[in-house]
Amino acid sequence: MTDFIKKELDELAAAGLTRTLREFIPDRSALRGTLHGRRVVNFSSNSYLGLDSHPALKKAAQDALEKWPVGAPASRLITGTGPWVSELEEKTAAWKKREAALYFGSGYGTNVGIIAALADRDTDIFLDKLDHASIVDGAVLSRAKLQRYHHNDTADLERLLKRSTAARKLVVTDTLFSMDGDVAPLEEIVALCKKHDALLIVDEAHASGVFGKTGAGMMEERGLAGAALIEMGTFSKALGVSGGYVAGDRAVIEYLVNRARSFIFTTATPPMVCAASSSAIDIVMSGEGAYLRERLQRHIATLRAVIPAAATQIAPLILGDIPSTMARYEQFLERGLLALPVRPPTVPSGTSRLRISLSAGHTNAEIAALIGALQDI
Ligand SMILES: *Cc1c(COP(=O)(O)O)cnc(C)c1O
């Protein structure tokens, strides 16, 4: 009965695609730590501002731990909505300049819940071919008809929109793509959605905290705040904590409270996690946040000298096949630099890569070591 498990594992091993869990022991911050006994600087973290070890976030979590229960053992709709999460949602809405916001236990669950809630059998969903897996899973769960357009190709998107006769159309795109580090043509996508009466969800997971004057994301950066039906994002990347959010009109948020199953049928998040996330928004919106974003931009400019295509804090070093990707990974590791390989199915076959991500928390010396290694290797 379980032969299929062994067969599948053997096939993965033969293709060099087995995924294993590596134990990584962080120092205070996840930007440095120990991997298999080796000291490394971590260029594979999503802590783009280095907030994961910020004293204010730790203090907020500790205070909440003193004041409130460790967990919040009920769903949000039962007795799981305390002041810690109401405050976080109000802060999120103010930060995103939207009427209301809703917190979810994870970014993955956010996308699955909101897409399945907003699309039905009579909906056509249009997804960029490189959209995040959580978006694809939400679309599949919705039972809508799924249409994928070529990456960042608005002509292809328009072709599909024109052809669609569905009662409801929904476009979902990452704003900053997680494995390529490039940015969606958001102005054009917003215009196409208007022209073809399509709803738009943007996923700001990698742009929240990093782009925009107040760190609200790529929509703010491009002057498009409020142009999408829903902006979703996470507290788990630049904000250094955990969980997902959506921000939008009050009626939309109220609808999601009633219809997003990943919101309804799960236990509320521990108060300390929400408190730390609130603290992270405060920092992101403050002068310190602006300083960290500038510092990160300087690191990106330095990297661009060796990887000209590096437009954001995420730079893919595309090496093609799996063996050469793994060989490069080992070479970086020997120098104490951790840039984890990304292989299919996370990325299309033939585009295996080392994904390098920079953080404002990296020191100039650490960036210099990375640049040196890139030049030599
Ligand atoms: C990481 C990520 C998510 C999921 O967020 P988590 O908080 O890690 O569950 C969703 N969308 C994109 C684009 C992501 O990169």
The ligand as an SDF file (V2000), in Angstrom:
LIG
                    3D

 15 15  0  0  0  0  0  0  0  0999 V2000
    6.3050   33.7350    1.8420 C   0  0  0  0  0  0  0  0  0  0  0  0
    5.2060   34.0830    0.9430 C   0  0  0  0  0  0  0  0  0  0  0  0
    3.8780   33.8620    1.3110 C   0  0  0  0  0  0  0  0  0  0  0  0
    3.5120   33.1040    2.5440 C   0  0  0  0  0  0  0  0  0  0  0  0
    3.7680   33.8110    3.7020 O   0  0  0  0  0  0  0  0  0  0  0  0
    4.0930   33.0630    5.0740 P   0  0  0  0  0  0  0  0  0  0  0  0
    3.8470   34.0840    6.1050 O   0  0  0  0  0  0  0  0  0  0  0  0
    5.5090   32.6250    4.9960 O   0  0  0  0  0  0  0  0  0  0  0  0
    3.1650   31.8940    5.1820 O   0  0  0  0  0  0  0  0  0  0  0  0
    2.8840   34.3190    0.4660 C   0  0  0  0  0  0  0  0  0  0  0  0
    3.1820   34.9410   -0.6880 N   0  0  0  0  0  0  0  0  0  0  0  0
    4.4450   35.1360   -1.0830 C   0  0  0  0  0  0  0  0  0  0  0  0
    4.7200   35.8440   -2.3830 C   0  0  0  0  0  0  0  0  0  0  0  0
    5.4980   34.7110   -0.2920 C   0  0  0  0  0  0  0  0  0  0  0  0
    6.7480   34.8820   -0.6910 O   0  0  0  0  0  0  0  0  0  0  0  0
  1  2  1  0
  2  3  1  0
  2 14  2  0
  3  4  1  0
  3 10  2  0
  4  5  1  0
  5  6  1  0
  6  7  2  0
  6  8  1  0
  6  9  1  0
 10 11  1  0
 11 12  2  0
 12 13  1  0
 12 14  1  0
 14 15  1  0
M  END
$$$$
